Amino acid sequence: MTTAQTTVDTSIGFGLAEMAYLLHLQSTAGSQASASWLRLTEESENQEMVRAGLSSLIARGLASVTGSDVEFDERVDVVAYTMANAVRWSQLDLLLDAKGGDSVLHAESDRTKLILQPRTMMSWFALPQDPAISAEAAEAIIVRSHLNQNPGGGVRIRSGLHRSSRQMLVRKEDHGWIHALALDDVVGIEALARSDDDLTAALAAFRADERATDGN
């Protein structure tokens, strides 16, 4: 996966219990939506797992406890803030063929944006998005990178604070990028994005649609 990022390495990996702990920190609409997108709703409510997550962060030197106060490494703060204040999640399924592929989650809050990639054993790799580029431009980079490396594959995108059946499908074509909207797995009319800018604009239009925001 290729993403635009800052010159300072601010990426970090999280295990299952650690992510459950961060989701548990604040009871907000954003954290509830984040738990749903990460499929960790039950885990974030499991007190034993939450305690194990804090212990793991302390053991890694990413958190420290003084009395009842917990302080985090700056990179952990960014992830915790984003998940608690998320206003939009996008899931980009990077399809290799009909049998499988990989996926990327794009989380956005009012101040921060993260690219999260699921790894083995229910772990995640988190990378802050470069604030100098727009969210749709960051997603376009991911789409182009995957399809350039896997021209026979495709990308399926879902976007909004809550999950919905509305999707955007993208595949590579000789003259650009073929994209179409799908609802309940019914694919609509295909359109051609002839340039990288056209692809970014198509992603922006998909994201701007009110149905993608409210989950209807």
Secondary structure, 3 states (H helix, E strand, C coil): CCCCCCCCCCCEEECHHHHHHHHHCCCCHHHHHHHHHCCCHHHHCCHHHHHHHHHHHHHCCCEEEECCEEEECHHHHHHHHHHHCCCEEEEEEEEEECCEEEEEEEEECCCCEEEEEEEHHHEEEEEECCCCCCHHHHHHHHHHHHHHHCCCCEEEEEEECCCCCEEEEEEEECCEEEEEEEECCEECCCEEECCHHHHHHHHHHHHHCHHHHHCC
